[in-house]
Amino acid sequence: MSTLIINGRLLLDNNIVDGKDLLIEDNKIAAIGKGLSGDNVIDADGNYVSPGFIDIHIHGSAGFDTMDGTFDAINAISKSIAKRGTTSFLPTTMTEDKNKIKNAIKNVYENKNRVEGAEILGIHMEGPFINPKQKGAQDEKFILKPTIDNFFELGGDYIDIVKLVTIAPEIDGSLELIKFLKEKGIIVSVGHTDSTYDEVVAGFKAGITHATHVFNAMRGFHHREVGTLGAIFDLDISAELIADGIHSVFPAIRTLLKLKGKDNTNLITDAMMAANLSDGVYQLGGQDVYVKNGAARLKSGVLAGSTLTLDKAVKNILTNTDLSLYESVALASYNSAKVIGVQDRKGLIKEGYDADIIIFDDDIDIKKTIVGGKIVYEKK
């Protein structure tokens, strides 16, 4: 069974192309061109046909959290974010009781192929190997020493599902764990850290290739000791960004894009369970989170994840920077695919790639979401 998408403006080859159709066969993009035919026809009606968004840092949505440790939770998150154009994601764990972390990882491992919306590509462990000085909304009492034994206790039985781990490289034991994770093909990200420039460099040499929610929960820039932030600016690592205007104001976002370049920056949501819901009181990491005007904070005022969705993030970049639509979308698709090493099959409208496709209008309003060739969301 094949599907043909017609009358769309394709985000293709660093450009937007009219007059070409897109053929899907066997869950893949089979052909792009004119005069194609398919069993089922989708009329894009002049809207954009884009690669789907990839969220490599998301805790929850629609009232559920990865740490709930149930199929219903990850399935609800999967379906909810698909409505916003996300076609694949990394459910992200928190610094909580180690049994809850183990259960959350096991749950994703056992159920990742059952979800009905966005595809699960693996797990992002945000902690518990972090610095209490930069814990953000993570609970300090559950922070663990960064050792190989502690990692194995949490995720060793399901190591194949762990794709990304956030670590503070200055903590004793971190460098050995970073080297081990690199050997296992797991991406290591610097985050929730009070590291100096030299400490980040040591982590980089050990295997760090990415930075978690840049500007947030890390030592800032000073002209005599440029800190974590200065190391991220200086080193050849990718940088993820919460582009909501709350976690980082847009002049800071534009600065990061200028320093890292549009090819080394990617968009994430860091969303918690209040995403796609109204203001109110929610939970994150076992702590009450108060959501007001879309900003999620602990009672102390500390930011506690976001309520951002990737369609909004892309629109924010398009509105507040000089990036084109294609470039803005790439921050949420191909660039995220590169971070976790799936850029050979995801993040582009290209023959042979997974048919993870979204159709949206000029306002980035999602009309249709296709995951692996299957329509998982259609706006009524």
N, C-alpha and C positions, 0 to 999 in steps of 0.2 A: 504494500500500500504506500503510495507516494502523495505528497502534499506540495502544491505550488502556490507560492505567495506572489501576487501580481499587484501592479499599481502602487508600488511603494517607492520611497526615497531611501535607497540602501546606503548605510554607513559602511563604506567600502574603500579599501586602499587609501586610507588617510584622506578620504574625500566623501562627498555625498553624491550618489549616482542615481540619475533618473533613467527610466526606460529599460531596466533589466529586471527579470523575474528571478525567483529563488526556488529551487527544487530541493525538497527533503525526501530522502529515502533511507530506510533502516536507521532512523534516529540521527542521521548525519546530513550535513549540507552536501548534496550530491552534485549540484550544478548551479551556476549563476550566468544568466544570459538571456537571449531573446529566442522566441519560438519554442520554448520548453512546454511540456505538457505533464499533467499530474492527475491522479485519481480524485483528489480533493483540492478545491481551489479556495484560497483565502484572499479576499480583496482588501488590500491595505488602505484603499480609499485615499491615496495621496499622503498618508502619514509616513513617518520614519520607520524603517526596518533596521533594527539595531542588534548588536550582540547583547545578551542578557547581562545584568549586573552580577558581580561576585563579591560577597561580603565575607571577609576573612576574620572579622572581629564583631561578633554579635552574641549577646547573652540571651535575649528574649524578645518577645513581641506578643501582642494580643492577649495579655494576661498570663503568659507562660514563660518559664525560664529553663535554660539548659540544665540547671542544677536541680530541677524538679525530678529528673531522672526517670521519666516515663515516656512511653511512646506517644501518648496523647500530647505531651508538652512539645516534643520536637516536631511532631506532625503539625500541630497548630502553628508553630513558628514558621515552618516550611510553607504552609499554605498562605499565611498572612503576608509574608514578605514577597511571595510570588506576585501578589496583587500590586506590589510597588516596583515590579520589574527585576527583582532579584531571582536569578535562575540557579544559583548554587551558593553554598555558604559553609563556614566552619562554625558550628555551635561552640560557644566559648564558655569555659568553666571559670569559677571564681576561687579565691583563697577562702575556703570553708573547711569544715571538718573533713578529714581525709577519707572517711567512709562515704561521704556524700560525693566527693570528687570521683572516687573509684566507681561508685554506682552510676554517676553521670556519664563517665567514659564508657563503661560497660553498656549502658543503655544505647548510646549512639552506635557503638560497635555492632550491637545485635539488631538494631532497627534502622540503620541508615538507608537501606534499600527499600524500605516500606513507606517512606514519607510520600505525600501526594502533591507536594508543591515544588519548591526549590530543592535541588539535589544537594545532599550532604557530601562534601568532599573530604571530611576528616574533622578532627578536633583541634581547637586552639586552647591550650592551657595558659590562661593569664594568671600566673602564679601557680603554686604558693611560694615560689622561689624569688621573693621580692624583698625590697628594703623597707622596713617599717617607717622610715622617715618620709618615704614617698608612697605610702600605701593607698592614698586616695580613698576610695570607698570600700576598700578591702579590709577585712577584719584581722587586726594584728595578731590576735591570739592563735590564728590558724596558719601563720607563716611558718614554713619549714626550711631547714637547712638545704641548700642546693647540692644534694649528693645523688650519685647514681642509684644508690640503694633506695632513697626516698622516691626518686622518679619511678623506679620499678615497682615499689609498693603501690603507687597510685595508678600507673598505667601500663605496667610491664606486660600483663597478660593480653593487653590490647594495643600493643605498641604500633601496630600497623595503621591504626586509626588516628594516631597523634601526628599532626602535620606541622604544628607551629607551637613553640613554647616561649613565653615572655619571661625574661630573667634579668635580675640586677647583677651585672658582672663584677661589681666590687665586693660582693659577699664571699667569704671564704668558702671554697669548694666549687664556686660557679664555673671557673675556667675548665676544670676537669669535666663537669657535667656538659658544658657547651661543646667540648671536643667530642664527647661521647655521642651527643645528639646529632652533631654534624655527621659523624661516621654512620649513623643510622638513617641518614637522609632526612632528618627532621630540621625544619627551619627554626633558627634561634633569633629572637628579637630582643633588643634592649628596651627595657621599660620598667616603670615603677622603681626608679633607680635614682640614687644620689651620687652617681659616679662622676669622677673627674674625667677630663679629656683622656689622660693616660690610661685610666681604668677601662674606658670604652675601647681604646685602641687595643688593649690586651684582650678584651672580649672579642673584638673584630678579628684579631690574629688567631684566636681559638676557634672562631667559626660563626660569629654573629653576622647576619646579612640584612637585618631589617630593624626597624624602630617602631615601637608601639605608641599609638596616639601621640604623635609628636607635639611638644609644648606642654603636655599634661602629664603630671606625676613624674617629673624628672627635673634634675638640676638645670637651672637656666644658664643663660650666656652672660659672662662678665669678661671684659676685655683683658684681664690679667689671668683668668682661669676660665676658659670658655665652656667648661663643664660638659654635661651630657649633650646639651643642645648644640654646642659648638662642634663636638665630635660628629654628630649626625650631619651637620652642615658640611663638614670637611671630608668625611670618609665615604667610600663608595658602597653605601648601603641604601636600601630603599626606605621610604618614610611614609607611614600611613597617617591619615588626617581625618578628624571629625569636622566636616565642613558645615557646622550648624550656626556659626556666628556666636555661639555661646561658649563652647570649649576653647575656641580660638577666634579672635576677631578677624575680619577679612584682610586688613593690612598685614597681619601676621601670616595668614594663609598665602597671600600674594608673595610675601618675602620668601616663604619656604619654596614655593614654586619657582621663583627666580634662582634660588641657591641650589636646589636639588635638580631642577629641571622637570618638565612635564612627563618625562619617561621614567623617572625614579620616584614618583609620588603616586600614592593610591588612596582612594576614598574608602572609609569604613564607617559603620554607624555607631559601634559600641552600644547598640540599643539594648535597653532593658525591657521588662515586660509591659511597660506603659506605652511602648511604641504602637501606633495605630489605635490608641484608646484616648480617652479624655483626661483632663487633669484630675488628680486625686492622690490617694496614699497607696503605695505599692511596696513591693519587697525586692531587694537585691542583696545577695550574699547574706541572707538572714537578718537584714537591717531594714527598718522602715525608710522608704524614699517618698519624698513629698514632691509631686509634680505640679508646677504652677507655670502657666504660659509656656508650656512645652519644655521647661527646664527641670531636670530631675536632680534633687539634692537631698542629702541626709539632713537630719535636724540641725546639725552643726553648720550647715551651709555648704559643705563639700559636695562638689558635683558627683553624681552617682550614675554613671552611664548617660545615655541620651534617649530621646524619643525620636531620633532622626530616622528617616528611611532614605534609601539610596537614590530614589527619584528626586527627592528634595535636595539631597547633597549635590547631585549633578546640576540641578537648576541653580543652586546657590553659586556653584563655580562658574556657570555660564553667565550669570548675572553680575558677579562681583570680580571677575578677572577678565583678561583679554583672550582667554582660550576659546577656540571654536567649539561648536557642538560636538564634532567628532573627537576633538582632544578632551573635552569634558567627559564624554562617555568613556573614553579609553581609561581615564583615571579610575573608573568604577568597574571596568571589565578587563581589558587586556593587561593593564598594569598589575591588578590584583592576581590575575592568573600567573604572571611572571613571578610574583613573590613566592608562591607555593609550588612552582614548577609544573603547571599544567597549561602553559602557553602554547603547547604543540597541539592542543585540541579544544581549548576554550578561550573566549575573549575576543574572537574575531568572526566576522561574516566571511567565511573562506571555505572553499571546497575541501571536504574531508574532515572539517571540524564538527564537533557536536552541535546538533540543531537546538541550541539554547538561544532563543530569539525573542525579542520584545518589539511590539509595535506601539509607538506613542506619537502624540501630536506636538505642535510647536510649544506647548506649555509643559512638556514632559509628562503629560497625563497618559498613563498606561492604558492602552486599549486591549491588548492581548499579550499573554505570556506563554511561551512555548518552551518546554523543557524536554530535551531528548526527542524532539519531534512531536511531542504530545501537548495539546493545549491544556494548560492547568489553570488558566484564568482568562476570562473574557468579560469585558465591561458591558453590562447590560444597558 
